[in-house]
Amino acid sequence: FFFPGSPIMANPTVSFETSLGTFTAELFLDQMPSTVSNFVDLVNAGFYDGLHFHRVIDGFMLQFGCPFSRDARSRQAGTGGPPPGSNYTCMGKTVARMPDGSMPDEFPNCPRISNEPGTLSMANTGAPNSGGSQFFVNTVHNDFLDFWRSDLSESQHPVFGKVKSGMDIVMKIGKTPTDQGDAPKTPVKMIKVSVA
């Protein structure tokens, strides 16, 4: 596994096998070590396997990662996160998640990576330290979500990766017809997430 300061190894790649096809992304472990380590811990635990995209907005983004979305029709989809009080390892140190399962914020003391098309960005409630397992893939440049752009909105969503292949699959998911709550009418399932 790569850690900041190691000049030899590249950032990890994550593969997302969905019911509509597979896409891959580079994870910016060199720039966002805590956010990526939290995500990789959940991937390695199988947390994301079998969940569904619970919020898809054409011309905006695809949101994923809520454990309640295992049931594609759950009204709680979008409200869950990692196991409460759990932990993960970052750069050899144990990091405790909050009592509700969320993780400590890594921003503003991190690189400013904009929410450009194809980037993976941490979802949160808007409150400090409220990110957990949910993230979204931007399908357009959503710079108003950049954590340093308080002039555009109060939203603060740090980017931790970017799609490297399969952007056509991301856009296909983004065009999925949705209901009034932005959930796909035909569920889009995450079959398997794996990190290499």
Salt bridges, closest charged atoms under 4 A:
GLU26 OE1 - LYS164 NZ 3.61
ASP41 OD2 - ARG97 NH2 2.89
ASP49 OD2 - LYS192 NZ 3.27
ASP58 OD1 - LYS175 NZ 3.25
GLU116 OE1 - LYS162 NZ 3.78
ASP143 OD2 - ARG149 NH1 3.93
ASP151 OD2 - ARG149 NH2 2.82
